[in-house]
Amino acid sequence: MKIKVCPVCLSPRIRRSSSFDGWLIPVTYVCEECGYRGPVYLEIEVDEEGG
């Protein structure tokens, strides 16, 4: 399973900034931990068993 993480602090608490992202406007991600805001995120693979 792959999860999205912040490219700055590696927190998994990253989300799209708006429900309109990718539809009306370019996709922008926001990190709830460090405040990062931008179009880039990292994807990491985790075990299905919890880590």
Backbone as CSV, one residue per row, in Angstrom:
resi,resn,N_x,N_y,N_z,CA_x,CA_y,CA_z,C_x,C_y,C_z
1,MET,0.842,-1.171,0.000,0.000,0.000,0.000,0.895,1.244,0.000
2,LYS,0.536,2.258,-0.772,1.304,3.494,-0.840,0.538,4.627,-0.177
3,ILE,1.278,5.468,0.541,0.664,6.641,1.161,1.419,7.899,0.731
4,LYS,0.724,9.028,0.712,1.329,10.311,0.383,1.894,10.918,1.657
5,VAL,3.094,11.509,1.548,3.703,12.194,2.683,4.249,13.542,2.229
6,CYS,4.405,14.434,3.175,4.944,15.767,2.916,6.407,15.667,2.502
7,PRO,6.829,16.393,1.451,8.227,16.341,1.026,9.171,17.087,1.972
8,VAL,8.640,17.886,2.886,9.478,18.652,3.809,9.685,17.902,5.127
9,CYS,8.577,17.500,5.775,8.682,16.894,7.111,8.334,15.402,7.135
10,LEU,7.949,14.853,6.002,7.589,13.430,5.846,6.346,13.016,6.629
11,SER,5.520,13.972,6.995,4.281,13.664,7.700,3.237,13.110,6.729
12,PRO,2.471,12.126,7.156,1.392,11.622,6.305,0.147,12.515,6.357
13,ARG,0.197,13.583,7.126,-0.957,14.492,7.249,-0.941,15.538,6.139
14,ILE,-0.938,15.065,4.884,-0.947,15.943,3.728,-2.258,15.731,2.980
15,ARG,-2.829,16.817,2.505,-4.122,16.724,1.825,-4.180,17.752,0.698
16,ARG,-5.156,17.581,-0.181,-5.387,18.585,-1.220,-5.921,19.841,-0.562
17,SER,-5.564,20.986,-1.119,-5.980,22.246,-0.500,-7.456,22.543,-0.711
18,SER,-8.051,21.956,-1.759,-9.444,22.254,-2.066,-10.064,21.085,-2.828
19,SER,-11.359,20.976,-2.769,-12.030,19.926,-3.536,-12.044,20.257,-5.027
20,PHE,-11.689,21.484,-5.378,-11.631,21.886,-6.782,-10.269,21.607,-7.415
21,ASP,-9.273,21.218,-6.596,-7.937,20.912,-7.118,-8.008,19.826,-8.175
22,GLY,-7.327,20.065,-9.274,-7.292,19.082,-10.348,-8.498,19.136,-11.258
23,TRP,-9.438,19.983,-10.907,-10.643,20.106,-11.716,-10.702,21.516,-12.292
24,LEU,-10.789,22.512,-11.417,-10.801,23.897,-11.877,-9.432,24.563,-11.768
25,ILE,-8.649,24.122,-10.799,-7.337,24.710,-10.557,-6.296,23.591,-10.432
26,PRO,-5.009,23.908,-10.617,-3.977,22.882,-10.449,-3.987,22.316,-9.023
27,VAL,-3.569,21.077,-8.879,-3.548,20.426,-7.569,-2.465,21.063,-6.687
28,THR,-2.864,21.451,-5.482,-1.944,21.969,-4.478,-2.173,21.171,-3.208
29,TYR,-1.081,20.686,-2.624,-1.164,19.917,-1.388,-0.761,20.789,-0.213
30,VAL,-1.370,20.529,0.942,-1.093,21.272,2.168,-0.763,20.273,3.267
31,CYS,0.339,20.526,3.974,0.721,19.672,5.105,0.179,20.288,6.380
32,GLU,-0.540,19.501,7.155,-1.109,19.983,8.409,-0.070,20.052,9.530
33,GLU,1.088,19.427,9.341,2.148,19.445,10.357,3.028,20.683,10.244
34,CYS,3.641,20.880,9.064,4.641,21.943,8.914,4.156,23.134,8.105
35,GLY,2.984,23.030,7.473,2.454,24.142,6.705,2.904,24.180,5.258
36,TYR,3.636,23.160,4.817,4.050,23.111,3.413,2.827,23.285,2.516
37,ARG,3.022,24.003,1.405,1.958,24.204,0.431,2.618,24.165,-0.942
38,GLY,2.229,23.201,-1.779,2.807,23.103,-3.108,2.267,21.921,-3.880
39,PRO,2.725,21.757,-5.128,2.198,20.712,-5.996,2.875,19.346,-5.840
40,VAL,3.909,19.265,-5.015,4.711,18.045,-4.906,4.421,17.303,-3.607
41,TYR,4.364,15.985,-3.688,4.277,15.133,-2.498,5.130,13.905,-2.753
42,LEU,5.471,13.186,-1.711,6.207,11.930,-1.837,5.244,10.784,-1.595
43,GLU,5.526,9.663,-2.218,4.739,8.457,-1.992,5.667,7.402,-1.416
44,ILE,5.279,6.833,-0.295,6.075,5.756,0.287,5.221,4.500,0.376
45,GLU,5.899,3.381,0.293,5.203,2.103,0.373,5.315,1.567,1.788
46,VAL,4.192,1.148,2.346,4.165,0.575,3.688,3.596,-0.834,3.635
47,ASP,3.988,-1.636,4.603,3.455,-3.001,4.708,1.981,-2.970,5.044
48,GLU,1.259,-3.919,4.536,-0.155,-4.061,4.881,-0.306,-4.432,6.357
49,GLU,0.753,-4.969,6.953,0.707,-5.443,8.343,0.949,-4.353,9.357
50,GLY,1.101,-3.085,8.899,1.207,-2.006,9.859,2.525,-1.279,9.901
51,GLY,3.346,-1.356,8.901,4.522,-0.528,8.998,5.643,-0.977,8.211
